[in-house]
Amino acid sequence: MVRFTDMEHARFLTMYEQSGLLSKAAFIKARVFGDVFRVIKNDRGTMEYVAKLTQFHAQFRAVGTNYNQIVKLLHTHFSERKALAMLYKLENETRELAAVGQRIIALCEEFRERW
């Protein structure tokens, strides 16, 4: 049996909740026997950042796949002159995509500095 003051009990409950363990008994045993336990903290800002970064990654993959398919189709279905004109337009779109990539990198750097 363990007795806590009100302040100690509040601290104990906070530590228990942060540990992520399913039972208080498991938490107490881990602490008594010196087992390492991990504290899981959910930060809403971090979760949103990761979700947006995951969406950007998916979009980049889709764009890369589409890019390859477009280049193949241009070379098989159009004359060389027409294909070059289309590739020029595609190149301009690629520049815009690179600008978006730079903004993503800036966002990552800002996140890294903040955390």
Contacts in CASP RR format, 6 or more apart in sequence:
PFRMAT RR
TARGET T0000
AUTHOR 0000-0000-0000
METHOD contacts of the structure
MODEL  1
MVRFTDMEHARFLTMYEQSGLLSKAAFIKARVFGDVFRVIKNDRGTMEYV
AKLTQFHAQFRAVGTNYNQIVKLLHTHFSERKALAMLYKLENETRELAAV
GQRIIALCEEFRERW
2 28 0 8 1.000
4 12 0 8 1.000
15 27 0 8 1.000
16 24 0 8 1.000
16 27 0 8 1.000
18 39 0 8 1.000
18 40 0 8 1.000
18 41 0 8 1.000
19 27 0 8 1.000
19 30 0 8 1.000
19 37 0 8 1.000
19 38 0 8 1.000
19 39 0 8 1.000
19 40 0 8 1.000
20 38 0 8 1.000
20 39 0 8 1.000
20 40 0 8 1.000
21 27 0 8 1.000
21 30 0 8 1.000
21 37 0 8 1.000
27 37 0 8 1.000
29 35 0 8 1.000
30 37 0 8 1.000
31 37 0 8 1.000
46 115 0 8 1.000
49 107 0 8 1.000
49 111 0 8 1.000
53 104 0 8 1.000
53 107 0 8 1.000
53 108 0 8 1.000
56 101 0 8 1.000
56 104 0 8 1.000
60 101 0 8 1.000
63 97 0 8 1.000
67 90 0 8 1.000
67 94 0 8 1.000
70 86 0 8 1.000
70 90 0 8 1.000
71 87 0 8 1.000
71 90 0 8 1.000
74 82 0 8 1.000
74 83 0 8 1.000
74 86 0 8 1.000
74 87 0 8 1.000
75 83 0 8 1.000
78 86 0 8 1.000
END
